[in-house]
Amino acid sequence: MKQRVRAVLITPDDTMLLMKRVRPGAVPYWVVVGGGVEDSDATLEDGLLREVREEIAGEAEIVRLLHQLDNAKGETEYFYVARITTWNFADRSGPEFQRDDRGEYILEELPLTANAVAAVNLLPVRISTVLRESLNRGDLLTPAARS
């Protein structure tokens, strides 16, 4: 079964980076940075850090696992919280950015609040809910917290 890793990326200004997806004929939606784990990734965390480097040319430090779910394709997705110190969307190198049929990818910086998350169409819906609940509890960046 394929595994996927994703990161809620928290900036030094305590905002979060989300990827806005704009596809022809579809309502825009937002996702957290990440992708599939590759055979060359020693761990899930290594795969996540590789994805951050590919998708936004960023360097991050993983804080904790936020949530795990099985998606409609039968893949297990691991959602982490990570602090990001540097990024440069212009230097992204992921293979998805080379394809014309994938629509637009727009990196956006949003306030780190439950209201900001609720204001966008963050998918999957379950991670939007988990993220808003964690923000409301005030434990998003607490390593010992579990969901």
C-alpha positions as a printed NumPy array, in Angstrom:
array([[  0.   ,   0.   ,   0.   ],
       [  1.256,   3.455,  -0.925],
       [  2.101,   5.837,   1.902],
       [  1.896,   9.6  ,   1.693],
       [  3.357,  12.279,   3.964],
       [  2.22 ,  15.86 ,   4.383],
       [  3.281,  18.823,   6.524],
       [  1.455,  21.715,   8.112],
       [  4.377,  24.128,   7.753],
       [  4.687,  26.817,  10.416],
       [  6.811,  29.836,   9.501],
       [  9.041,  31.903,  11.831],
       [  6.213,  34.514,  11.828],
       [  3.764,  31.873,  13.144],
       [  1.803,  31.67 ,   9.914],
       [  1.266,  28.49 ,   7.898],
       [  2.121,  27.656,   4.317],
       [ -0.572,  25.948,   2.249],
       [ -0.664,  25.034,  -1.418],
       [ -3.632,  26.408,  -3.34 ],
       [ -4.626,  24.168,  -6.25 ],
       [ -6.424,  25.664,  -9.229],
       [ -7.555,  23.15 , -11.812],
       [ -9.615,  23.857, -14.927],
       [-13.289,  23.181, -14.28 ],
       [-12.842,  22.623, -10.532],
       [-13.392,  24.764,  -7.455],
       [-10.013,  25.893,  -6.046],
       [ -8.854,  24.002,  -2.971],
       [ -5.904,  24.027,  -0.594],
       [ -3.641,  21.19 ,   0.558],
       [ -0.664,  20.911,   2.85 ],
       [  2.731,  20.311,   1.237],
       [  3.73 ,  16.7  ,   0.714],
       [  3.457,  13.629,  -1.452],
       [  4.278,   9.988,  -1.82 ],
       [  6.941,   8.154,   0.14 ],
       [  9.582,   6.692,  -2.182],
       [ 11.561,   3.472,  -1.791],
       [ 14.71 ,   5.572,  -1.358],
       [ 13.254,   7.331,   1.723],
       [ 14.663,   5.664,   4.854],
       [ 11.726,   6.816,   7.003],
       [  8.408,   8.617,   6.642],
       [ 10.068,  11.71 ,   8.073],
       [ 12.871,  11.537,   5.481],
       [ 10.215,  11.343,   2.772],
       [  8.447,  14.361,   4.198],
       [ 11.613,  16.466,   4.319],
       [ 12.413,  15.443,   0.708],
       [  8.912,  16.506,  -0.376],
       [  9.339,  19.9  ,   1.345],
       [ 12.645,  20.369,  -0.501],
       [ 11.09 ,  19.384,  -3.85 ],
       [  7.827,  21.301,  -3.581],
       [  8.981,  24.584,  -2.061],
       [ 12.791,  24.34 ,  -1.904],
       [ 12.403,  24.49 ,   1.867],
       [ 14.159,  23.284,   4.975],
       [ 11.957,  22.177,   7.839],
       [ 12.145,  20.588,  11.275],
       [  9.411,  18.115,  12.151],
       [  7.64 ,  18.881,  15.439],
       [  5.182,  15.986,  15.626],
       [  2.727,  13.696,  13.908],
       [ -0.636,  15.458,  13.823],
       [ -2.898,  12.817,  12.287],
       [ -2.989,   9.64 ,  10.234],
       [ -5.782,   8.61 ,   7.89 ],
       [ -6.551,   6.212,   5.067],
       [ -7.7  ,   8.02 ,   1.941],
       [-10.248,   6.946,  -0.681],
       [ -7.463,   5.37 ,  -2.772],
       [ -6.517,   3.053,   0.093],
       [ -3.312,   4.978,   0.829],
       [ -2.208,   5.802,   4.368],
       [ -1.504,   9.517,   4.793],
       [  0.587,  10.89 ,   7.657],
       [  0.109,  14.561,   8.495],
       [  2.918,  16.206,  10.441],
       [  3.439,  19.631,  11.959],
       [  6.807,  21.139,  11.045],
       [  8.624,  24.412,  11.528],
       [  9.991,  25.797,   8.274],
       [ 12.88 ,  28.239,   8.293],
       [ 13.573,  28.802,   4.611],
       [ 11.679,  28.254,   1.377],
       [ 11.72 ,  29.533,  -2.19 ],
       [  8.725,  28.506,  -4.265],
       [ 10.461,  29.689,  -7.441],
       [ 13.118,  26.971,  -6.943],
       [ 10.654,  24.064,  -6.565],
       [ 11.693,  20.903,  -8.359],
       [  8.944,  18.31 ,  -7.879],
       [  7.899,  16.327, -10.965],
       [  4.286,  17.519, -10.662],
       [  5.397,  21.049, -11.543],
       [  6.679,  19.892, -14.942],
       [  3.241,  18.741, -16.105],
       [  0.901,  21.155, -17.897],
       [ -2.2  ,  19.06 , -17.146],
       [ -1.998,  19.481, -13.344],
       [ -3.315,  23.047, -13.133],
       [ -1.785,  25.757, -10.984],
       [  0.079,  25.46 ,  -7.701],
       [  0.116,  28.636,  -5.624],
       [  1.952,  28.77 ,  -2.302],
       [  0.01 ,  30.878,   0.201],
       [  0.816,  32.058,   3.702],
       [ -2.204,  32.057,   6.026],
       [ -2.683,  33.157,   9.625],
       [ -2.225,  30.322,  12.099],
       [ -5.832,  30.376,  13.29 ],
       [ -8.83 ,  28.077,  13.151],
       [-10.79 ,  30.842,  11.397],
       [ -8.188,  31.093,   8.628],
       [ -8.336,  27.314,   8.082],
       [-12.146,  27.395,   8.049],
       [-12.088,  30.193,   5.434],
       [-10.381,  28.014,   2.797],
       [-11.385,  24.743,   1.163],
       [ -8.604,  22.693,   2.807],
       [ -8.626,  19.063,   1.696],
       [ -9.005,  16.453,   2.864],
       [-11.88 ,  17.719,   4.998],
       [-10.757,  15.519,   7.908],
       [ -7.367,  17.256,   8.144],
       [ -9.102,  20.644,   8.08 ],
       [-11.164,  19.53 ,  11.075],
       [ -8.172,  18.075,  12.951],
       [ -6.109,  21.206,  12.316],
       [ -8.893,  23.557,  13.471],
       [ -9.482,  21.476,  16.616],
       [ -5.767,  21.52 ,  17.46 ],
       [ -5.572,  25.275,  16.916],
       [ -8.61 ,  25.81 ,  19.142],
       [ -7.05 ,  23.665,  21.896],
       [ -3.732,  25.495,  21.506],
       [ -1.673,  22.303,  21.205],
       [ -0.623,  22.333,  17.533],
       [  3.054,  22.81 ,  18.334],
       [  3.092,  20.607,  21.432],
       [  5.202,  17.52 ,  20.665],
       [  3.425,  15.349,  23.247],
       [ -0.058,  16.009,  21.801],
       [ -1.743,  13.206,  19.872],
       [ -4.911,  12.943,  17.862]])
